[in-house]
């Protein structure tokens, strides 16, 4: 089973698995620049052990410079799933997409049927990327999953996450139409509205990372509102079926318990 390399035939970053101590140390330096200066996300020894044991540790390169990396490990159910713990990229240049497509090919080559990961449901660009560009779907809401983090992205906020599931053994998820707004934005603050019907929209703030720095109280209000509304819908059996207008989750309540506001 040969190592996968992507990006050679088309323009964009080249992605390949990483194995040497020097490369793994560079992964730490890259993540340090993205998340938490001076406090590495991983020990190099742990990355070496994960890689040597056959898990997924890969980097994206442009002109010989590492511009992105991803770390994933096998998950339950055994032989079917890969859990992607961290994927980070510098800049927009399609690095994140190249990493996820390489990860998908890697998983399929090993007979896996799905890839899971967690992401902050308040971050619009991540929701759009995961749901629209990749076709993954949130299947579980996880309140304060990592506790409180004081890195440069989370800014001391609670780490609510949703578990995204990317199913590799079926057709791409179809695009979802919009609906009435159940949770919306009014002057930068969240507001719950009356919304009938099976399909509703749950909006998230335009830039929660800036909001954490400039108006922490508003950021906390959004966290609580999305936890209550989106988390409550998922816990009640509703399904997220898309992301509308780069701003709102599309939620189908027909399979869950519906409580109109």
Buried (B, 14 or more C-beta within 10 A) or exposed (E): EEEBBBBEEEEBBBBBBBBEEEBBBBBBEBBBEBBBEEEBBBEBEEBBEBBEEEBBBBBBBBEEEBBBBBBBBBBEEEEBBBBBBBBBBBEEBBBBBBBBBBBBBBBBEEEBBBBBBBBBBBBBEBBBBBBBEBBBBBEBBBEEBEEEBEEEBBBEBBBBBBBBBBBBEEEEBEEBEEBBBBBBBEEEBBBBBEBEEEBBBBBBBEEBBEBBEEBEEBBBBBBBBBBEBBBBBBEEEBBBBBBBEEBBBBBBBEEBEBEEE
